[in-house]
Structure formats: structure tokens, C-alpha cells
Amino acid sequence: MSNRSNLMPTTLQRPTEVASVSFEDTSIAFSCQSDFKLRKTYWLFALMNKGWLVNIGTFFIKISLKLKLPIKNLIKSTIFEQFCGGESIRDCEKTIGKLHNGHIGTILDFSIEGEDSERSFEETTLEVIRTIERASESTDIPFSVFKITGIASSDLLEAVQKGDELTDADKAAYERVRDRVNRLCARAHERNVRLFIDAEESWLQGTIDTLAYQMMARYNRERPLVFNTYQMYRWEMYDNLVHATETAREQGYLLGAKLVRGAYLEKERIRSHEEEYQNPIQATKEDTDRDFNRAIDFSLSSRDTVSICLGTHNEYSCQYCFQRMKQLGIAPSDEHIWFAQLLGMSDNISYNLANAGYNVAKYVPYGPVDAVMPYLFRRAEENKSIAGQSSREFKLIAKELDRRKMVKS
């Protein structure tokens, strides 16, 4: 047993020169974690590494919450603590400070889901504005973020995309949606805060794209503040990125692009099959990986117009990007290029990139425990279903425990 059980997290020192990056370096990846926290994380991922246990646990948590059984404290001290910053912005301050010590920025993500009323849409808008206000106070929070479905009805967004005839009530509701989006982007512009608009399902994304490009044309004249999200697991997305860049260049504004692989694969496949339209998803994962890296190449060569954030846990794509940056003579700290991962996952990517001088931020979800459970269920499912993801996290933590000469118990 190590005698460092009360070890305090350390503050990483930025290198004065471009450093090499190894995602295997656990001494850097977990430098901000105490022995106690590391051991706790080890056991959490050990449990999530068992698919059957994730299924049973998810089922009983859902039942317990529905029956209002007293399990919130258990949730808060385990999976909520691992993947969320707290229930409020104030609760997140400790996490913001800890990430800052590792030279990693915070992206406050108000993660309430499933609400669908004008009142909830307005409350979410006001909360996102609060994240923008907090981001404007320091460099610790380089981006804010929101989902359009947090401030608009999914049915309405779909109807607009399909070109359905809207009722007068629908038209008024959509004008309120446009007003909310504009209020968020206007505040971001006023406070000089970059703002991500997250991607969603393909049957909503067309409406989201239209709103995003309208906001870019209005607010991205001096610098890229509004960022749209490109899900590269869709086969037409690389061409969409190229076209969006050409349009931005022609119309005299800057393009913000968050590159991700995608989050709705099964829903997309099932719906396209049921409604008999062409599946928007790439034929193979290799096609997705190819287009993701093509998008990196295109964006790096288009820095006069495009700024990117790689929202990915894929080690190869991160390596590909920083190696291409070196080849092109692009400094790690170039403000046009960021990397982002989720809180509680892939610290080996985040901390090692940040330690080498690259721009890195973590998505830090927050909100009341009940309201963020859909997000937490997805994290548990993701770690179970992504090939090797939980095993990868688990093995890296075990490696660091061994390095610290700590018994795994």
C-alpha cells in the first residue's frame, strides 16, 4: 500500500518547447488525481467493464428513481461524480479549477434532457446565458455550448426541415426558437465567447444547420464565435463541411467547425429502415475515420476561414491532427485548433495533449441529478458498447496504480 493516500493533485507545468505526446503516459494523464480518487475511478470502470452489470444497474436505477427511492447520494458519489461537474455552475467551480491546473479548459454543458415546454425552453436559454457570462469572466472556459432541442420542440424542428405547412401557432413557436438562438449568439458575441451548437439527429440537423449558418453570417465577421457541429459518420458530411467553408469565404464570414464522429448511429439506422429512405450513416467505421481525418486536413489547410475543435476520444485522429500540425509548422497553441473530450473519460488524451502545449477543453455536464440521468445512462452504455473503450480506460488506470505501487483494492 502506498503511503501517499492523501496525495494532492499536482499542477502541470507547460513546456517551453513543443513536446512529444504519448497517450500511454499515465503519470501525466492522472497527475491531477489523488490516490483515493484514482482507486475509486478504477473500481467504477471495473464495474462498467461488465456489460451485464451495466444493464442491470441501469434498470434498477431507473426503477428506483421512478419509485423515488433514496439513491441520489449513491449516484452523486459514483457515476455522477465521475462524469458531471455538479448540479449548478457554482458546484462546477472545483472541477474548473482542477482542469485549469492541468492547463485544460472547461466547457460548461447544461445537460437537462427530456423537457418539452415553452417554460423549460426559456429556462434552458437563461441557463446557457449564465454559462456564457461565466465563460466571459476568465480564460478557464474557452467555449459555451447548447443543443437546439434544449430550447425548441423536436417535432417543430422536424416539421420545418420537412417543409410541412405550419400553423400560425407553429410559426409563432419557430420565431421564438429563432429568437432564443439569436439571443444566445448575440450574448456570446457581446461577451466574446465561442459558442458550440451541438449536432443532433439527421431529421433535425437541416433546420439546425440553417440556424447555425444564419448566426455565423451575423456574428462571425471578426472572429469565429459560433461553431456548428459536423458528424463525420454521415456519408455526406465532408462535402457539407467543404461547401460551408466555400459559402463562408464567399459571404465574408468565418466558419467554426466542431468535428465529431457521431452519437445517434442506432437511431439513424432504425429510422431509415422503418421509413425506407437512404441510411445517412457511412457504410463502415473505416469510412468514418477516413472522412474525419480528411476533414482535419481540409480544415488545417483552410485556416484563413475555418477554426476547428476535434470533439473525439479517438487517439489516432488526435495523433493525426497534431502530427499534421507539426508538418505544416502550426504551433500547438494556434487558436484555430482545439481538442475536446468528455469529463471523466480519455484523460490520457486530454492531459498529455495539454501538457505538450495543445489547446484542450473538457465537456463538463451539470444539472440536477434526476435531469442528467439520460446523459449518464448514455455514458455508461457508451463505455460498454464502444469497442474497447471501458477496457482501455480501465487498463490505463490499472497501469497508473501499478506505477504508484498501489494495491488494487
PEBELSUL-V845950 format. One line per field, one symbol per residue. ss: DSSP state (a for helix, b for strand, c for the rest). phi: phi as a letter, one per 20 degrees, with the letter a starting at -180 (. if undefined). psi: psi as a letter, one per 40 degrees, with the letter a starting at -180 (. if undefined). A space follows every 50 residues. Layout:
ss=???
phi=???
psi=???
This chain:
ss=cccccccccccccccccccccccccaaaacccccaaaaaaaaaaaaaacc aaaaaaaaaaaaaaaacccccaaaaaccaaaaabbbcccaaaaaaaaaaa acccbbbbbbcccccccaaaaaaaaaaaaaaaaaacccccccbbbbcaaa cccaaaaaaaaacccccaaaaaaaaaaaaaaaaaaaaaaaaccbbbbccc caaaaaaaaaaaaaaaaaaccccccbbbbbbccbccaaaaaaaaaaaaaa acccbbbbbbccccaaaaaaaaaaacccccbcccaaaaaaaaaaaaaaaa cccccbbbbbbcccaaaaaaaaaaaaaaccccccccbbbbbbccccaaaa aaaaaccccbbbbbbbccaaaaaaaaaaaaaaaaacccaaaaaaaaaaaa aaacccccc
phi=.fedfdgegddfdffecfefccfefffegdfedfgffffffgfffffffd gfffffffffffffffelffdfffffecffffdceqebggffgffgfffg femdeddfcfdfcnebbgffffffgfffgfffffffeaefcfbdbbdgff cbffffffffffmffefgffffffffffffffffffffffeldfcedfeb fffdffffggfffffffeddfebfdededdeffefeffffffffffffff emcdddceeceqccgfffffffffelcfffegfcffffffffffffgfff ecffcddcceebdefffffgffffgffemefgegffcccbcegnclffff fffffeoeeccdfdfbqgggfeggffffffffffefgmffffgfffffff fffeldfeb
psi=hiefdfhiiihihhieihiihheegddddfdehidddddddddddddeeh ddddddddddddddddefigedddddecddddeieaeidddedddddddd defhihhhhhfhieigiddddddddddddddddddeeiedgeiiiihdee eihddddddddefihiidddddddddddddddddddddddefhihhhiia idedddddddddddddddefddihdhhihhheehdedddddddddddddd efiihhhhhidiefddddddddddefihheiididddddddddddddddd efeddhhihhgiehdddddddddddddefhideheehiihiiheifdddd dddddeeihiihhgiiiidddedddddddddddddhhedddddddddddd dddefhhg.
